[in-house]
């Protein structure tokens, strides 16, 4: 009888070990299917050579950080998800000081902004009342960021953030370095430091982007934005979209491509960073600097606001 009980226990223990091995095997098998899929992440053409996009390290990190295998596999097996060297390269050659802000102070630009205020009067007045942010400041930001919603960027945000995140891998960093025109390259040591910094930053933005898209029921592959990954009329980075964006039209969704939502989101962002109706010019300057760390940018916003306040049509 003792021998029978011992045999049964041994059989149960063996069966449990086999069950655990099967779980590990199945998970390994699923991951291998995703990463061995030749369409995983799509393909790109670099120097007339077709190569699989190397997002494996990024996707492994995302799964370790709590995103499901199915969710990540679905996104990164989409052929639209590709390495975006051209867009990311702009991050390494762009100079904010060269931006032409004078164009936003022209009579035509100010007239367009005044017309925008008239067109979206109820949304702007409502946001001004709730958050205490002057509607001319909200409109000024929209004018400079996206020309009042008429230019939203044409690069897939998922590609920008995934490519920049992948720069933590030395192979992908070298690909970007070799892609850059020699006459536009920064010094190699600066490039290495910037790659490491931007890769860390982009990965956090990528996680926020995927969470925001999932929360709002949006396909992340279809969202387009700037070469830096900013999106919508307000040009919010995903981390701000996830935490500070607002449902301005109360339809149950936070859609930064919707004017009411973008207006309320900008107002909430500024209030969060210290805006209040009684700010003097210096204090307003400091708050606006949080939106874009550029002195010419902030000066332009304040000038637009002043010109709009003097416009008799609003």
C-alpha positions, 0 to 999 in steps of 0.5 A: 500500500505504501509503495502504491501511495509513493508511486502516485505521489511521484507521478503527481510530482512529475506531472506538475513539473511537466506542466510547468515546463509546458507553460515555459515552452509555450511562452518561449514558442509564442515569442519565437514566432513573433521574433522569427516572423519575417514581417515582424516590424516591417521592412525598410530600404537603406542603401538599396538593401532590404533588412528586417527592422530591429525592434526586437530589443524594444519589444522585449523591454515593453513585454517585460514592462507589462505590455502583453505579448499579443498586444505588442506582437500585433503592433510590431508585426504591422508592415506600417511599423518601420525604422524611421531614420529620416525623421529621427535624424532631424532630431540630431541636426535641428537647431531651434534658433533657426526656426522662423517665428516671424511668419507667425507675426504677419498680418495674415497669420494674426488675421487667421488667429483672430478668425479662429477665435471667432470660430471656436469662441465657445470652446475658448471662452469655456477653457478660459473660464475653467482654467484661467488661461487667456484665450489669446495665449491658447490660440497663439500656441495653436498658431505656432505649433500647428498653424491652427490645426492645419499642419499636424505632422506626417510621421507615424509616432510609433515609428519615431518613438520606436526608432529612437528607443532602439538607439540604445542598441549599438547596431541601430545607433551606428545605422543612424550615424551612417545615415546622417550626412557627413556635413550635417553630423554633430561631433561623434561624442556628442552624438553618442551622448545624445543618442543615449539620452534621447533613447531613454527619453523616447522609451518612456514616451513610447510606453506613455504613447501605447498606454494613451492609445489603448486607453482611448481605443485608438490604433497607435499605428495610425497616429501621425505627428512631428519628427519628435513624436508630438501629436495633435493640434496641441502637439503634446508628447505622449506623456502629457497626453496621458496625464494632462490632456482633457476631454473638452467636448465631453464626448468621453474621449480625449482626442488631441486632433479635436479642437475642443479637446486640444484647447482644453488640454493646452489650458490645463497644461499651462494651469498645471505649470503655474498659469493664473489670470494675474500673471505678469509678463515675466511670470507668463514667460516662465510658464510658457517656457515649460511648453517649449524650451525656446526663448524665441518661441515664448517671445513669439507667443507673447507678441501674438497674444498682444496683437490679438488683444489689440485686434478689434474683430475678437 
